[in-house]
Amino acid sequence: MPRLIILLALAGLAWWLWRHVSQKLTAGDTSRPSSSRSQQSSQKLVACEHCQVHIPEGDAYTDHDCGKTVYFCSPEHQTSWQQQRD
Ligand SMILES: [Zn+2]
């Protein structure tokens, strides 16, 4: 008889633990932040100095010309602009 009580107690403990863990996992899923995408779409667009293609400021390659910042769509366009300037 005492063996059955221990078995029931263990089963109860296992059930309680399972409930506790699964509740925590569900709460973690719903509170996960999802704002990284909306931040990227609100970025300012800049024109490539070489081909005038517009790119997000964060993705652009930058250089400086007489104190002002110039933007490029690719490192290749940055290099050719630098060569034209020299
Ligand atoms: Zn370009």
PDB file of the backbone (N, CA, C, O) and the ligand in Angstrom, with CONECT records:
HET     ZN  A 101       1
ATOM      1  N   MET A   1       0.807  -1.238   0.000  1.00  0.00           N
ATOM      2  CA  MET A   1       0.000   0.000   0.000  1.00  0.00           C
ATOM      3  C   MET A   1       0.831   1.276   0.000  1.00  0.00           C
ATOM      4  O   MET A   1       0.529   2.185  -0.773  1.00  0.00           O
ATOM      5  N   PRO A   2       1.887   1.387   0.849  1.00  0.00           N
ATOM      6  CA  PRO A   2       2.690   2.630   0.804  1.00  0.00           C
ATOM      7  C   PRO A   2       3.329   2.856  -0.569  1.00  0.00           C
ATOM      8  O   PRO A   2       3.558   3.997  -0.972  1.00  0.00           O
ATOM      9  N   ARG A   3       3.611   1.773  -1.275  1.00  0.00           N
ATOM     10  CA  ARG A   3       4.225   1.893  -2.597  1.00  0.00           C
ATOM     11  C   ARG A   3       3.286   2.633  -3.566  1.00  0.00           C
ATOM     12  O   ARG A   3       3.720   3.437  -4.391  1.00  0.00           O
ATOM     13  N   LEU A   4       1.980   2.331  -3.434  1.00  0.00           N
ATOM     14  CA  LEU A   4       0.983   2.980  -4.297  1.00  0.00           C
ATOM     15  C   LEU A   4       0.910   4.475  -4.012  1.00  0.00           C
ATOM     16  O   LEU A   4       0.751   5.286  -4.925  1.00  0.00           O
ATOM     17  N   ILE A   5       1.028   4.833  -2.722  1.00  0.00           N
ATOM     18  CA  ILE A   5       0.975   6.249  -2.348  1.00  0.00           C
ATOM     19  C   ILE A   5       2.170   7.013  -2.938  1.00  0.00           C
ATOM     20  O   ILE A   5       2.029   8.121  -3.455  1.00  0.00           O
ATOM     21  N   ILE A   6       3.337   6.390  -2.843  1.00  0.00           N
ATOM     22  CA  ILE A   6       4.555   7.008  -3.410  1.00  0.00           C
ATOM     23  C   ILE A   6       4.399   7.175  -4.919  1.00  0.00           C
ATOM     24  O   ILE A   6       4.775   8.205  -5.479  1.00  0.00           O
ATOM     25  N   LEU A   7       3.839   6.150  -5.578  1.00  0.00           N
ATOM     26  CA  LEU A   7       3.623   6.194  -7.021  1.00  0.00           C
ATOM     27  C   LEU A   7       2.671   7.331  -7.393  1.00  0.00           C
ATOM     28  O   LEU A   7       2.907   8.062  -8.356  1.00  0.00           O
ATOM     29  N   LEU A   8       1.589   7.470  -6.615  1.00  0.00           N
ATOM     30  CA  LEU A   8       0.625   8.544  -6.860  1.00  0.00           C
ATOM     31  C   LEU A   8       1.256   9.918  -6.633  1.00  0.00           C
ATOM     32  O   LEU A   8       1.009  10.860  -7.386  1.00  0.00           O
ATOM     33  N   ALA A   9       2.074  10.015  -5.581  1.00  0.00           N
ATOM     34  CA  ALA A   9       2.745  11.276  -5.283  1.00  0.00           C
ATOM     35  C   ALA A   9       3.698  11.659  -6.405  1.00  0.00           C
ATOM     36  O   ALA A   9       3.779  12.825  -6.791  1.00  0.00           O
ATOM     37  N   LEU A  10       4.422  10.665  -6.929  1.00  0.00           N
ATOM     38  CA  LEU A  10       5.348  10.910  -8.041  1.00  0.00           C
ATOM     39  C   LEU A  10       4.597  11.335  -9.305  1.00  0.00           C
ATOM     40  O   LEU A  10       5.028  12.233 -10.028  1.00  0.00           O
ATOM     41  N   ALA A  11       3.466  10.669  -9.554  1.00  0.00           N
ATOM     42  CA  ALA A  11       2.652  11.008 -10.718  1.00  0.00           C
ATOM     43  C   ALA A  11       2.116  12.435 -10.588  1.00  0.00           C
ATOM     44  O   ALA A  11       2.090  13.184 -11.564  1.00  0.00           O
ATOM     45  N   GLY A  12       1.696  12.799  -9.397  1.00  0.00           N
ATOM     46  CA  GLY A  12       1.195  14.153  -9.137  1.00  0.00           C
ATOM     47  C   GLY A  12       2.283  15.192  -9.335  1.00  0.00           C
ATOM     48  O   GLY A  12       2.044  16.256  -9.905  1.00  0.00           O
ATOM     49  N   LEU A  13       3.484  14.873  -8.857  1.00  0.00           N
ATOM     50  CA  LEU A  13       4.613  15.777  -8.997  1.00  0.00           C
ATOM     51  C   LEU A  13       4.988  15.957 -10.473  1.00  0.00           C
ATOM     52  O   LEU A  13       5.260  17.069 -10.925  1.00  0.00           O
ATOM     53  N   ALA A  14       4.996  14.844 -11.212  1.00  0.00           N
ATOM     54  CA  ALA A  14       5.322  14.887 -12.636  1.00  0.00           C
ATOM     55  C   ALA A  14       4.297  15.727 -13.399  1.00  0.00           C
ATOM     56  O   ALA A  14       4.655  16.509 -14.279  1.00  0.00           O
ATOM     57  N   TRP A  15       3.022  15.554 -13.051  1.00  0.00           N
ATOM     58  CA  TRP A  15       1.951  16.322 -13.713  1.00  0.00           C
ATOM     59  C   TRP A  15       2.099  17.809 -13.429  1.00  0.00           C
ATOM     60  O   TRP A  15       1.951  18.647 -14.318  1.00  0.00           O
ATOM     61  N   TRP A  16       2.402  18.125 -12.141  1.00  0.00           N
ATOM     62  CA  TRP A  16       2.572  19.525 -11.750  1.00  0.00           C
ATOM     63  C   TRP A  16       3.751  20.164 -12.494  1.00  0.00           C
ATOM     64  O   TRP A  16       3.663  21.291 -12.979  1.00  0.00           O
ATOM     65  N   LEU A  17       4.870  19.401 -12.571  1.00  0.00           N
ATOM     66  CA  LEU A  17       6.064  19.895 -13.266  1.00  0.00           C
ATOM     67  C   LEU A  17       5.777  20.131 -14.748  1.00  0.00           C
ATOM     68  O   LEU A  17       6.177  21.148 -15.313  1.00  0.00           O
ATOM     69  N   TRP A  18       5.068  19.165 -15.378  1.00  0.00           N
ATOM     70  CA  TRP A  18       4.753  19.265 -16.803  1.00  0.00           C
ATOM     71  C   TRP A  18       3.888  20.502 -17.089  1.00  0.00           C
ATOM     72  O   TRP A  18       4.107  21.233 -18.055  1.00  0.00           O
ATOM     73  N   ARG A  19       2.883  20.709 -16.198  1.00  0.00           N
ATOM     74  CA  ARG A  19       2.014  21.874 -16.333  1.00  0.00           C
ATOM     75  C   ARG A  19       2.810  23.164 -16.213  1.00  0.00           C
ATOM     76  O   ARG A  19       2.637  24.090 -17.006  1.00  0.00           O
ATOM     77  N   HIS A  20       3.695  23.218 -15.202  1.00  0.00           N
ATOM     78  CA  HIS A  20       4.512  24.391 -14.918  1.00  0.00           C
ATOM     79  C   HIS A  20       5.407  24.726 -16.112  1.00  0.00           C
ATOM     80  O   HIS A  20       5.493  25.880 -16.532  1.00  0.00           O
ATOM     81  N   VAL A  21       6.074  23.697 -16.653  1.00  0.00           N
ATOM     82  CA  VAL A  21       7.005  23.906 -17.769  1.00  0.00           C
ATOM     83  C   VAL A  21       6.249  24.317 -19.037  1.00  0.00           C
ATOM     84  O   VAL A  21       6.673  25.241 -19.731  1.00  0.00           O
ATOM     85  N   SER A  22       5.140  23.645 -19.347  1.00  0.00           N
ATOM     86  CA  SER A  22       4.399  23.956 -20.567  1.00  0.00           C
ATOM     87  C   SER A  22       3.767  25.352 -20.504  1.00  0.00           C
ATOM     88  O   SER A  22       3.639  26.022 -21.528  1.00  0.00           O
ATOM     89  N   GLN A  23       3.374  25.785 -19.310  1.00  0.00           N
ATOM     90  CA  GLN A  23       2.856  27.149 -19.144  1.00  0.00           C
ATOM     91  C   GLN A  23       3.939  28.172 -19.436  1.00  0.00           C
ATOM     92  O   GLN A  23       3.694  29.178 -20.103  1.00  0.00           O
ATOM     93  N   LYS A  24       5.140  27.909 -18.933  1.00  0.00           N
ATOM     94  CA  LYS A  24       6.271  28.809 -19.156  1.00  0.00           C
ATOM     95  C   LYS A  24       6.622  28.903 -20.625  1.00  0.00           C
ATOM     96  O   LYS A  24       6.926  29.985 -21.126  1.00  0.00           O
ATOM     97  N   LEU A  25       6.583  27.764 -21.327  1.00  0.00           N
ATOM     98  CA  LEU A  25       6.915  27.747 -22.753  1.00  0.00           C
ATOM     99  C   LEU A  25       5.892  28.539 -23.556  1.00  0.00           C
ATOM    100  O   LEU A  25       6.260  29.284 -24.465  1.00  0.00           O
ATOM    101  N   THR A  26       4.610  28.384 -23.229  1.00  0.00           N
ATOM    102  CA  THR A  26       3.555  29.100 -23.940  1.00  0.00           C
ATOM    103  C   THR A  26       3.681  30.602 -23.721  1.00  0.00           C
ATOM    104  O   THR A  26       3.512  31.385 -24.656  1.00  0.00           O
ATOM    105  N   ALA A  27       3.978  31.007 -22.484  1.00  0.00           N
ATOM    106  CA  ALA A  27       4.131  32.426 -22.171  1.00  0.00           C
ATOM    107  C   ALA A  27       5.314  33.024 -22.920  1.00  0.00           C
ATOM    108  O   ALA A  27       5.255  34.165 -23.378  1.00  0.00           O
ATOM    109  N   GLY A  28       6.401  32.239 -23.043  1.00  0.00           N
ATOM    110  CA  GLY A  28       7.577  32.711 -23.762  1.00  0.00           C
ATOM    111  C   GLY A  28       7.303  32.933 -25.237  1.00  0.00           C
ATOM    112  O   GLY A  28       7.859  33.848 -25.844  1.00  0.00           O
ATOM    113  N   ASP A  29       6.439  32.090 -25.825  1.00  0.00           N
ATOM    114  CA  ASP A  29       6.113  32.218 -27.240  1.00  0.00           C
ATOM    115  C   ASP A  29       5.345  33.498 -27.538  1.00  0.00           C
ATOM    116  O   ASP A  29       5.611  34.162 -28.539  1.00  0.00           O
ATOM    117  N   THR A  30       4.391  33.849 -26.672  1.00  0.00           N
ATOM    118  CA  THR A  30       3.540  35.000 -26.956  1.00  0.00           C
ATOM    119  C   THR A  30       4.239  36.329 -26.690  1.00  0.00           C
ATOM    120  O   THR A  30       3.886  37.347 -27.285  1.00  0.00           O
ATOM    121  N   SER A  31       5.228  36.325 -25.799  1.00  0.00           N
ATOM    122  CA  SER A  31       5.888  37.585 -25.442  1.00  0.00           C
ATOM    123  C   SER A  31       7.154  37.836 -26.251  1.00  0.00           C
ATOM    124  O   SER A  31       7.917  38.755 -25.952  1.00  0.00           O
ATOM    125  N   ARG A  32       7.373  37.026 -27.268  1.00  0.00           N
ATOM    126  CA  ARG A  32       8.577  37.198 -28.088  1.00  0.00           C
ATOM    127  C   ARG A  32       8.466  38.485 -28.925  1.00  0.00           C
ATOM    128  O   ARG A  32       7.445  38.697 -29.579  1.00  0.00           O
ATOM    129  N   PRO A  33       9.470  39.324 -28.917  1.00  0.00           N
ATOM    130  CA  PRO A  33       9.356  40.584 -29.669  1.00  0.00           C
ATOM    131  C   PRO A  33       9.383  40.363 -31.174  1.00  0.00           C
ATOM    132  O   PRO A  33      10.110  39.496 -31.659  1.00  0.00           O
ATOM    133  N   SER A  34       8.592  41.142 -31.922  1.00  0.00           N
ATOM    134  CA  SER A  34       8.518  41.001 -33.372  1.00  0.00           C
ATOM    135  C   SER A  34       8.608  42.375 -34.036  1.00  0.00           C
ATOM    136  O   SER A  34       7.954  42.618 -35.050  1.00  0.00           O
ATOM    137  N   SER A  35       9.415  43.274 -33.469  1.00  0.00           N
ATOM    138  CA  SER A  35       9.465  44.647 -33.964  1.00  0.00           C
ATOM    139  C   SER A  35      10.658  44.904 -34.878  1.00  0.00           C
ATOM    140  O   SER A  35      10.793  46.000 -35.421  1.00  0.00           O
ATOM    141  N   SER A  36      11.534  43.897 -35.055  1.00  0.00           N
ATOM    142  CA  SER A  36      12.743  44.135 -35.844  1.00  0.00           C
ATOM    143  C   SER A  36      12.413  44.393 -37.307  1.00  0.00           C
ATOM    144  O   SER A  36      13.126  45.137 -37.980  1.00  0.00           O
ATOM    145  N   ARG A  37      11.326  43.778 -37.813  1.00  0.00           N
ATOM    146  CA  ARG A  37      10.959  43.932 -39.216  1.00  0.00           C
ATOM    147  C   ARG A  37      10.381  45.317 -39.492  1.00  0.00           C
ATOM    148  O   ARG A  37      10.710  45.933 -40.506  1.00  0.00           O
ATOM    149  N   SER A  38       9.517  45.817 -38.592  1.00  0.00           N
ATOM    150  CA  SER A  38       8.893  47.119 -38.814  1.00  0.00           C
ATOM    151  C   SER A  38       9.904  48.253 -38.721  1.00  0.00           C
ATOM    152  O   SER A  38       9.729  49.297 -39.349  1.00  0.00           O
ATOM    153  N   GLN A  39      10.968  48.049 -37.933  1.00  0.00           N
ATOM    154  CA  GLN A  39      12.005  49.079 -37.823  1.00  0.00           C
ATOM    155  C   GLN A  39      12.753  49.226 -39.142  1.00  0.00           C
ATOM    156  O   GLN A  39      13.115  50.333 -39.539  1.00  0.00           O
ATOM    157  N   GLN A  40      12.983  48.097 -39.822  1.00  0.00           N
ATOM    158  CA  GLN A  40      13.748  48.122 -41.051  1.00  0.00           C
ATOM    159  C   GLN A  40      12.975  48.807 -42.176  1.00  0.00           C
ATOM    160  O   GLN A  40      13.573  49.513 -42.989  1.00  0.00           O
ATOM    161  N   SER A  41      11.650  48.609 -42.237  1.00  0.00           N
ATOM    162  CA  SER A  41      10.863  49.158 -43.331  1.00  0.00           C
ATOM    163  C   SER A  41      10.693  50.665 -43.229  1.00  0.00           C
ATOM    164  O   SER A  41      10.364  51.313 -44.223  1.00  0.00           O
ATOM    165  N   SER A  42      10.914  51.247 -42.030  1.00  0.00           N
ATOM    166  CA  SER A  42      10.741  52.689 -41.855  1.00  0.00           C
ATOM    167  C   SER A  42      12.057  53.440 -42.052  1.00  0.00           C
ATOM    168  O   SER A  42      12.172  54.610 -41.688  1.00  0.00           O
ATOM    169  N   GLN A  43      13.066  52.746 -42.641  1.00  0.00           N
ATOM    170  CA  GLN A  43      14.368  53.372 -42.822  1.00  0.00           C
ATOM    171  C   GLN A  43      14.360  54.370 -43.973  1.00  0.00           C
ATOM    172  O   GLN A  43      13.623  54.206 -44.946  1.00  0.00           O
ATOM    173  N   LYS A  44      15.182  55.401 -43.853  1.00  0.00           N
ATOM    174  CA  LYS A  44      15.308  56.434 -44.876  1.00  0.00           C
ATOM    175  C   LYS A  44      16.000  55.883 -46.123  1.00  0.00           C
ATOM    176  O   LYS A  44      16.951  55.108 -46.020  1.00  0.00           O
ATOM    177  N   LEU A  45      15.511  56.291 -47.315  1.00  0.00           N
ATOM    178  CA  LEU A  45      16.130  55.847 -48.560  1.00  0.00           C
ATOM    179  C   LEU A  45      17.124  56.909 -49.046  1.00  0.00           C
ATOM    180  O   LEU A  45      16.869  58.110 -48.951  1.00  0.00           O
ATOM    181  N   VAL A  46      18.252  56.439 -49.563  1.00  0.00           N
ATOM    182  CA  VAL A  46      19.265  57.342 -50.100  1.00  0.00           C
ATOM    183  C   VAL A  46      19.616  56.901 -51.518  1.00  0.00           C
ATOM    184  O   VAL A  46      19.473  55.727 -51.858  1.00  0.00           O
ATOM    185  N   ALA A  47      20.079  57.848 -52.353  1.00  0.00           N
ATOM    186  CA  ALA A  47      20.419  57.535 -53.741  1.00  0.00           C
ATOM    187  C   ALA A  47      21.898  57.237 -53.875  1.00  0.00           C
ATOM    188  O   ALA A  47      22.741  57.916 -53.287  1.00  0.00           O
ATOM    189  N   CYS A  48      22.205  56.203 -54.664  1.00  0.00           N
ATOM    190  CA  CYS A  48      23.600  55.865 -54.956  1.00  0.00           C
ATOM    191  C   CYS A  48      24.208  57.003 -55.779  1.00  0.00           C
ATOM    192  O   CYS A  48      23.622  57.434 -56.773  1.00  0.00           O
ATOM    193  N   GLU A  49      25.370  57.484 -55.370  1.00  0.00           N
ATOM    194  CA  GLU A  49      26.041  58.606 -56.038  1.00  0.00           C
ATOM    195  C   GLU A  49      26.443  58.236 -57.471  1.00  0.00           C
ATOM    196  O   GLU A  49      26.590  59.119 -58.317  1.00  0.00           O
ATOM    197  N   HIS A  50      26.620  56.961 -57.744  1.00  0.00           N
ATOM    198  CA  HIS A  50      27.109  56.509 -59.041  1.00  0.00           C
ATOM    199  C   HIS A  50      25.967  56.218 -60.028  1.00  0.00           C
ATOM    200  O   HIS A  50      26.022  56.667 -61.172  1.00  0.00           O
ATOM    201  N   CYS A  51      24.925  55.468 -59.598  1.00  0.00           N
ATOM    202  CA  CYS A  51      23.872  55.051 -60.532  1.00  0.00           C
ATOM    203  C   CYS A  51      22.486  55.568 -60.145  1.00  0.00           C
ATOM    204  O   CYS A  51      21.512  55.293 -60.846  1.00  0.00           O
ATOM    205  N   GLN A  52      22.381  56.313 -59.042  1.00  0.00           N
ATOM    206  CA  GLN A  52      21.131  56.930 -58.571  1.00  0.00           C
ATOM    207  C   GLN A  52      20.059  55.942 -58.129  1.00  0.00           C
ATOM    208  O   GLN A  52      18.901  56.328 -57.966  1.00  0.00           O
ATOM    209  N   VAL A  53      20.416  54.682 -57.934  1.00  0.00           N
ATOM    210  CA  VAL A  53      19.477  53.694 -57.401  1.00  0.00           C
ATOM    211  C   VAL A  53      19.252  53.989 -55.922  1.00  0.00           C
ATOM    212  O   VAL A  53      20.195  54.307 -55.198  1.00  0.00           O
ATOM    213  N   HIS A  54      17.984  53.881 -55.470  1.00  0.00           N
ATOM    214  CA  HIS A  54      17.685  54.167 -54.062  1.00  0.00           C
ATOM    215  C   HIS A  54      17.818  52.906 -53.207  1.00  0.00           C
ATOM    216  O   HIS A  54      17.313  51.840 -53.557  1.00  0.00           O
ATOM    217  N   ILE A  55      18.510  53.059 -52.077  1.00  0.00           N
ATOM    218  CA  ILE A  55      18.707  51.961 -51.137  1.00  0.00           C
ATOM    219  C   ILE A  55      18.460  52.459 -49.716  1.00  0.00           C
ATOM    220  O   ILE A  55      18.610  53.653 -49.455  1.00  0.00           O
ATOM    221  N   PRO A  56      18.084  51.568 -48.788  1.00  0.00           N
ATOM    222  CA  PRO A  56      17.941  51.988 -47.384  1.00  0.00           C
ATOM    223  C   PRO A  56      19.285  52.473 -46.834  1.00  0.00           C
ATOM    224  O   PRO A  56      20.331  51.883 -47.104  1.00  0.00           O
ATOM    225  N   GLU A  57      19.234  53.548 -46.064  1.00  0.00           N
ATOM    226  CA  GLU A  57      20.461  54.167 -45.552  1.00  0.00           C
ATOM    227  C   GLU A  57      21.341  53.164 -44.802  1.00  0.00           C
ATOM    228  O   GLU A  57      22.567  53.219 -44.893  1.00  0.00           O
ATOM    229  N   GLY A  58      20.711  52.249 -44.061  1.00  0.00           N
ATOM    230  CA  GLY A  58      21.462  51.264 -43.294  1.00  0.00           C
ATOM    231  C   GLY A  58      22.219  50.260 -44.148  1.00  0.00           C
ATOM    232  O   GLY A  58      23.229  49.709 -43.710  1.00  0.00           O
ATOM    233  N   ASP A  59      21.730  50.012 -45.389  1.00  0.00           N
ATOM    234  CA  ASP A  59      22.375  49.047 -46.278  1.00  0.00           C
ATOM    235  C   ASP A  59      23.391  49.704 -47.200  1.00  0.00           C
ATOM    236  O   ASP A  59      24.142  49.005 -47.880  1.00  0.00           O
ATOM    237  N   ALA A  60      23.432  51.032 -47.236  1.00  0.00           N
ATOM    238  CA  ALA A  60      24.288  51.743 -48.188  1.00  0.00           C
ATOM    239  C   ALA A  60      25.741  51.782 -47.735  1.00  0.00           C
ATOM    240  O   ALA A  60      26.042  51.745 -46.542  1.00  0.00           O
ATOM    241  N   TYR A  61      26.628  51.858 -48.711  1.00  0.00           N
ATOM    242  CA  TYR A  61      28.059  52.055 -48.444  1.00  0.00           C
ATOM    243  C   TYR A  61      28.298  53.558 -48.462  1.00  0.00           C
ATOM    244  O   TYR A  61      27.799  54.250 -49.349  1.00  0.00           O
ATOM    245  N   THR A  62      29.033  54.058 -47.524  1.00  0.00           N
ATOM    246  CA  THR A  62      29.181  55.514 -47.414  1.00  0.00           C
ATOM    247  C   THR A  62      30.621  55.961 -47.603  1.00  0.00           C
ATOM    248  O   THR A  62      31.575  55.224 -47.357  1.00  0.00           O
ATOM    249  N   ASP A  63      30.733  57.235 -48.063  1.00  0.00           N
ATOM    250  CA  ASP A  63      32.036  57.888 -48.203  1.00  0.00           C
ATOM    251  C   ASP A  63      31.803  59.374 -47.930  1.00  0.00           C
ATOM    252  O   ASP A  63      30.667  59.808 -47.740  1.00  0.00           O
ATOM    253  N   HIS A  64      32.872  60.134 -47.912  1.00  0.00           N
ATOM    254  CA  HIS A  64      32.737  61.564 -47.627  1.00  0.00           C
ATOM    255  C   HIS A  64      33.358  62.387 -48.745  1.00  0.00           C
ATOM    256  O   HIS A  64      34.459  62.108 -49.219  1.00  0.00           O
ATOM    257  N   ASP A  65      32.595  63.435 -49.159  1.00  0.00           N
ATOM    258  CA  ASP A  65      33.052  64.323 -50.222  1.00  0.00           C
ATOM    259  C   ASP A  65      32.859  65.757 -49.751  1.00  0.00           C
ATOM    260  O   ASP A  65      31.723  66.208 -49.608  1.00  0.00           O
ATOM    261  N   CYS A  66      33.947  66.482 -49.507  1.00  0.00           N
ATOM    262  CA  CYS A  66      33.924  67.861 -49.023  1.00  0.00           C
ATOM    263  C   CYS A  66      33.042  67.990 -47.776  1.00  0.00           C
ATOM    264  O   CYS A  66      32.262  68.937 -47.670  1.00  0.00           O
ATOM    265  N   GLY A  67      33.155  67.062 -46.845  1.00  0.00           N
ATOM    266  CA  GLY A  67      32.415  67.148 -45.583  1.00  0.00           C
ATOM    267  C   GLY A  67      31.015  66.573 -45.630  1.00  0.00           C
ATOM    268  O   GLY A  67      30.401  66.385 -44.580  1.00  0.00           O
ATOM    269  N   LYS A  68      30.476  66.280 -46.839  1.00  0.00           N
ATOM    270  CA  LYS A  68      29.133  65.694 -46.885  1.00  0.00           C
ATOM    271  C   LYS A  68      29.220  64.191 -47.143  1.00  0.00           C
ATOM    272  O   LYS A  68      30.154  63.708 -47.783  1.00  0.00           O
ATOM    273  N   THR A  69      28.218  63.458 -46.628  1.00  0.00           N
ATOM    274  CA  THR A  69      28.211  62.010 -46.773  1.00  0.00           C
ATOM    275  C   THR A  69      27.603  61.636 -48.121  1.00  0.00           C
ATOM    276  O   THR A  69      26.545  62.144 -48.490  1.00  0.00           O
ATOM    277  N   VAL A  70      28.263  60.758 -48.848  1.00  0.00           N
ATOM    278  CA  VAL A  70      27.725  60.238 -50.106  1.00  0.00           C
ATOM    279  C   VAL A  70      27.476  58.744 -49.947  1.00  0.00           C
ATOM    280  O   VAL A  70      28.181  58.055 -49.209  1.00  0.00           O
ATOM    281  N   TYR A  71      26.440  58.249 -50.668  1.00  0.00           N
ATOM    282  CA  TYR A  71      26.006  56.863 -50.504  1.00  0.00           C
ATOM    283  C   TYR A  71      26.181  56.075 -51.790  1.00  0.00           C
ATOM    284  O   TYR A  71      26.126  56.628 -52.889  1.00  0.00           O
ATOM    285  N   PHE A  72      26.394  54.761 -51.635  1.00  0.00           N
ATOM    286  CA  PHE A  72      26.574  53.863 -52.772  1.00  0.00           C
ATOM    287  C   PHE A  72      25.788  52.580 -52.550  1.00  0.00           C
ATOM    288  O   PHE A  72      25.621  52.131 -51.416  1.00  0.00           O
ATOM    289  N   CYS A  73      25.297  51.981 -53.667  1.00  0.00           N
ATOM    290  CA  CYS A  73      24.532  50.740 -53.570  1.00  0.00           C
ATOM    291  C   CYS A  73      25.442  49.537 -53.392  1.00  0.00           C
ATOM    292  O   CYS A  73      25.007  48.504 -52.881  1.00  0.00           O
ATOM    293  N   SER A  74      26.712  49.656 -53.809  1.00  0.00           N
ATOM    294  CA  SER A  74      27.635  48.514 -53.752  1.00  0.00           C
ATOM    295  C   SER A  74      29.065  49.009 -53.578  1.00  0.00           C
ATOM    296  O   SER A  74      29.366  50.159 -53.899  1.00  0.00           O
ATOM    297  N   PRO A  75      29.946  48.154 -53.073  1.00  0.00           N
ATOM    298  CA  PRO A  75      31.360  48.560 -52.950  1.00  0.00           C
ATOM    299  C   PRO A  75      32.001  48.857 -54.303  1.00  0.00           C
ATOM    300  O   PRO A  75      32.938  49.651 -54.387  1.00  0.00           O
ATOM    301  N   GLU A  76      31.482  48.203 -55.392  1.00  0.00           N
ATOM    302  CA  GLU A  76      32.021  48.450 -56.733  1.00  0.00           C
ATOM    303  C   GLU A  76      31.760  49.896 -57.157  1.00  0.00           C
ATOM    304  O   GLU A  76      32.644  50.553 -57.707  1.00  0.00           O
ATOM    305  N   HIS A  77      30.543  50.390 -56.899  1.00  0.00           N
ATOM    306  CA  HIS A  77      30.210  51.764 -57.267  1.00  0.00           C
ATOM    307  C   HIS A  77      30.971  52.763 -56.404  1.00  0.00           C
ATOM    308  O   HIS A  77      31.323  53.849 -56.865  1.00  0.00           O
ATOM    309  N   GLN A  78      31.222  52.394 -55.155  1.00  0.00           N
ATOM    310  CA  GLN A  78      32.025  53.252 -54.280  1.00  0.00           C
ATOM    311  C   GLN A  78      33.447  53.383 -54.831  1.00  0.00           C
ATOM    312  O   GLN A  78      34.012  54.476 -54.872  1.00  0.00           O
ATOM    313  N   THR A  79      34.009  52.254 -55.250  1.00  0.00           N
ATOM    314  CA  THR A  79      35.377  52.245 -55.783  1.00  0.00           C
ATOM    315  C   THR A  79      35.467  53.049 -57.076  1.00  0.00           C
ATOM    316  O   THR A  79      36.396  53.840 -57.242  1.00  0.00           O
ATOM    317  N   SER A  80      34.507  52.860 -58.008  1.00  0.00           N
ATOM    318  CA  SER A  80      34.583  53.583 -59.282  1.00  0.00           C
ATOM    319  C   SER A  80      34.369  55.087 -59.078  1.00  0.00           C
ATOM    320  O   SER A  80      34.935  55.899 -59.810  1.00  0.00           O
ATOM    321  N   TRP A  81      33.550  55.460 -58.082  1.00  0.00           N
ATOM    322  CA  TRP A  81      33.363  56.877 -57.771  1.00  0.00           C
ATOM    323  C   TRP A  81      34.664  57.471 -57.232  1.00  0.00           C
ATOM    324  O   TRP A  81      35.046  58.585 -57.588  1.00  0.00           O
ATOM    325  N   GLN A  82      35.336  56.712 -56.371  1.00  0.00           N
ATOM    326  CA  GLN A  82      36.614  57.153 -55.795  1.00  0.00           C
ATOM    327  C   GLN A  82      37.667  57.315 -56.887  1.00  0.00           C
ATOM    328  O   GLN A  82      38.475  58.243 -56.841  1.00  0.00           O
ATOM    329  N   GLN A  83      37.658  56.403 -57.883  1.00  0.00           N
ATOM    330  CA  GLN A  83      38.630  56.472 -58.973  1.00  0.00           C
ATOM    331  C   GLN A  83      38.347  57.666 -59.887  1.00  0.00           C
ATOM    332  O   GLN A  83      39.283  58.307 -60.367  1.00  0.00           O
ATOM    333  N   GLN A  84      37.044  57.979 -60.139  1.00  0.00           N
ATOM    334  CA  GLN A  84      36.676  59.119 -60.962  1.00  0.00           C
ATOM    335  C   GLN A  84      37.082  60.428 -60.298  1.00  0.00           C
ATOM    336  O   GLN A  84      37.451  61.395 -60.965  1.00  0.00           O
ATOM    337  N   ARG A  85      37.007  60.437 -58.984  1.00  0.00           N
ATOM    338  CA  ARG A  85      37.288  61.646 -58.220  1.00  0.00           C
ATOM    339  C   ARG A  85      38.785  61.973 -58.237  1.00  0.00           C
ATOM    340  O   ARG A  85      39.167  63.143 -58.210  1.00  0.00           O
ATOM    341  N   ASP A  86      39.613  60.956 -58.281  1.00  0.00           N
ATOM    342  CA  ASP A  86      41.074  61.173 -58.202  1.00  0.00           C
ATOM    343  C   ASP A  86      41.672  61.753 -59.488  1.00  0.00           C
ATOM    344  O   ASP A  86      42.879  61.983 -59.559  1.00  0.00           O
TER     345      ASP A  86
HETATM  346 ZN    ZN A 101      25.036  52.260 -57.605  1.00  0.00          ZN2+
END
